[in-house]
Amino acid sequence: MLEYEERLWGEGYSRIAGVDEVGRGCLFGDVVAASVILPPGVVLEGVDDSKKLSEKKREQLYEIILDQALAWSVAHVDSATIDRINIKQAARLAMKQAVLGLSATDETQAPDYLLIDAERIDDPLPQLAIIHGDAVSQSIAAASIVAKVTRDRLCKGEWDALYPEYGLAIHKGYATKLHRERILTFGPSPLHRQSFLTKLLAEQQELF
């Protein structure tokens, strides 16, 4: 998980930020991105692609990552913006904002290189897009865990409290059978991504 980082450390980079996002495929809520700078040489046992980890393990690693990180940042792009600019651009925007957040209050926290999961962002910093980066780079995996835990907590807490009828704490906003059924029963909420629901709502209309 340190192949890319070790090469970059050898080239003189010392503040490598891993960047990833979660929620790209959801029907509800924000897309959330995180950026994490870990100390050169540090090895965090168990850090891996957040999708491969149990919720309990992600929560444990989240605390370890934040404790060990030289800097970290999280950013959100809401459903209205996703509908306006499309999910790919919204994910890139969230990633960019997460990177900018690293040095928002302290310029010494700025990264000198970006490792990004399968994307490039609009930033002058040198960067590398790595396909399945969260499975091969510790820095990107750490960012994926921070982003995933952040978004899951919103689904289980604030968002589920606002809209308990949709079962967000269960499916986290993804297009499960339960979620689709609840949307058809109650209609979409203000935080649903309207551009994602066109086909589902069209199918509903065909039933009547």
C-alpha positions in Angstrom: 0.0 0.0 0.0 3.1 2.3 0.0 4.5 1.8 -3.4 3.4 5.1 -4.8 4.2 7.0 -1.6 7.7 5.5 -1.3 8.6 6.5 -4.8 7.4 10.1 -4.2 9.2 10.3 -0.8 12.3 9.2 -2.7 11.8 12.1 -5.1 11.7 14.6 -2.2 8.0 15.0 -1.6 7.1 14.9 2.1 3.4 16.0 2.3 1.6 13.6 0.0 -2.2 13.9 0.2 -4.4 11.0 -0.6 -7.8 12.1 -2.0 -11.0 10.1 -2.4 -14.8 10.6 -2.5 -17.9 8.6 -1.5 -21.5 8.8 -2.4 -21.1 9.1 -6.1 -23.8 6.4 -6.8 -26.3 7.5 -4.1 -29.8 8.8 -4.8 -29.8 11.0 -1.8 -27.6 13.6 -0.2 -24.1 15.1 -0.6 -21.1 13.6 -2.3 -18.3 13.7 0.3 -14.6 13.9 -0.3 -11.6 13.7 2.1 -7.9 14.5 1.8 -5.4 13.1 4.2 -1.7 13.7 4.6 0.1 11.0 6.6 3.7 11.3 8.0 6.4 9.8 5.7 7.1 6.2 6.5 4.1 5.7 8.7 2.3 2.3 8.3 -1.3 2.1 9.5 -2.2 -1.6 9.9 -5.6 -2.5 8.4 -6.0 0.6 6.3 -7.6 -0.5 3.0 -10.4 0.4 0.5 -13.2 1.4 2.8 -15.7 -0.8 0.8 -13.7 -3.9 1.9 -14.0 -3.0 5.6 -16.7 -3.6 8.2 -18.4 -0.5 9.6 -16.8 -1.2 13.0 -13.4 -1.5 11.5 -13.9 1.7 9.5 -14.9 3.6 12.7 -11.8 2.3 14.5 -9.4 3.2 11.7 -11.1 6.6 11.3 -10.0 7.6 14.8 -6.4 6.2 14.2 -6.1 8.1 10.9 -7.2 11.4 12.3 -4.8 10.9 15.3 -1.8 10.1 13.0 -2.5 12.5 10.1 -0.3 15.6 9.7 -3.4 17.2 8.2 -6.9 16.1 7.0 -9.9 17.8 5.5 -13.4 16.8 4.4 -15.7 18.6 1.9 -19.3 18.2 0.8 -21.1 19.1 -2.4 -24.9 19.0 -2.0 -27.6 17.4 -4.1 -28.8 20.6 -5.7 -25.2 21.2 -7.1 -25.0 17.6 -8.2 -28.2 18.1 -10.2 -26.9 21.3 -11.7 -23.3 20.3 -12.7 -23.6 16.4 -12.8 -22.1 13.9 -10.4 -18.7 13.6 -12.0 -18.0 17.4 -11.8 -19.5 17.5 -8.3 -17.2 14.7 -7.1 -14.2 16.5 -8.6 -15.3 19.8 -6.9 -15.6 18.0 -3.5 -12.1 16.6 -4.0 -10.7 20.0 -4.9 -12.4 21.6 -1.9 -11.0 18.9 0.4 -7.5 19.6 -0.8 -8.0 23.3 -0.4 -9.3 22.7 3.1 -5.9 21.2 4.2 -4.3 24.7 4.1 -7.4 26.9 4.7 -6.3 28.0 8.1 -2.6 27.2 8.0 -0.4 27.4 4.8 2.1 25.0 6.4 -0.6 22.3 6.1 -0.5 22.5 2.3 0.3 19.3 0.4 3.1 19.1 -2.1 1.7 16.1 -4.1 -1.8 14.6 -4.7 -2.6 10.9 -5.1 -6.2 10.7 -6.3 -8.6 7.8 -6.7 -9.2 7.6 -10.5 -9.6 11.4 -11.0 -7.8 14.5 -11.8 -8.8 17.8 -10.2 -8.4 21.5 -11.1 -5.4 22.3 -9.0 -1.8 23.3 -10.0 -0.2 20.8 -7.6 1.4 17.8 -9.2 -1.0 14.9 -9.0 -1.5 11.3 -10.1 -4.8 9.6 -10.8 -4.7 5.9 -9.7 -7.3 3.5 -10.9 -8.6 1.6 -7.8 -6.2 3.8 -5.8 -8.0 3.1 -2.5 -6.9 -0.5 -2.9 -3.2 0.2 -3.6 -2.3 3.5 -1.8 -2.4 3.9 1.9 -3.0 7.6 1.6 -6.0 7.2 -0.7 -7.4 4.4 1.4 -7.1 6.6 4.5 -9.0 9.3 2.6 -11.7 6.8 1.5 -12.2 5.7 5.1 -12.5 9.3 6.4 -15.0 10.2 3.7 -17.0 7.0 4.1 -17.3 7.4 7.9 -18.2 11.1 7.6 -21.0 10.4 5.1 -22.3 7.3 6.9 -22.6 9.3 10.1 -24.7 11.9 8.3 -26.9 9.2 7.0 -27.4 7.6 10.4 -27.7 10.9 12.2 -28.7 14.2 10.8 -30.3 13.0 7.5 -32.1 10.0 9.0 -33.6 12.4 11.7 -34.8 14.8 9.0 -36.3 12.1 6.8 -36.9 8.9 8.8 -39.4 7.5 6.3 -36.6 6.7 3.8 -34.5 4.3 5.9 -31.3 6.2 5.3 -29.6 4.7 8.3 -30.0 1.3 6.7 -29.0 1.9 3.0 -27.0 5.1 3.3 -28.8 6.7 0.4 -27.9 4.0 -2.2 -30.5 2.7 -4.7 -31.5 -0.4 -2.7 -35.0 -2.0 -3.2 -36.1 -0.5 0.1 -35.0 3.0 -0.8 -36.6 2.9 -4.2 -39.9 1.6 -2.6 -39.8 4.4 0.0 -39.2 7.0 -2.7 -42.2 5.7 -4.7 -44.3 5.7 -1.5 -43.4 9.1 -0.1 -42.0 10.9 -3.1 -38.5 12.4 -3.2 -37.3 14.6 -0.4 -35.6 18.0 -0.9 -32.2 16.3 -0.5 -32.8 13.6 -3.1 -30.8 14.0 -6.4 -33.6 14.7 -8.8 -31.4 14.0 -11.8 -30.9 10.4 -10.5 -34.6 9.8 -10.1 -35.9 10.5 -13.6 -36.1 6.8 -14.7 -37.5 5.6 -11.3 -40.3 8.3 -11.3 -41.1 7.7 -14.9 -41.6 4.0 -14.2 -43.9 5.0 -11.3 -46.0 7.2 -13.7 -46.4 4.3 -16.1 -48.1 2.2 -13.4 -50.9 4.7 -13.1 
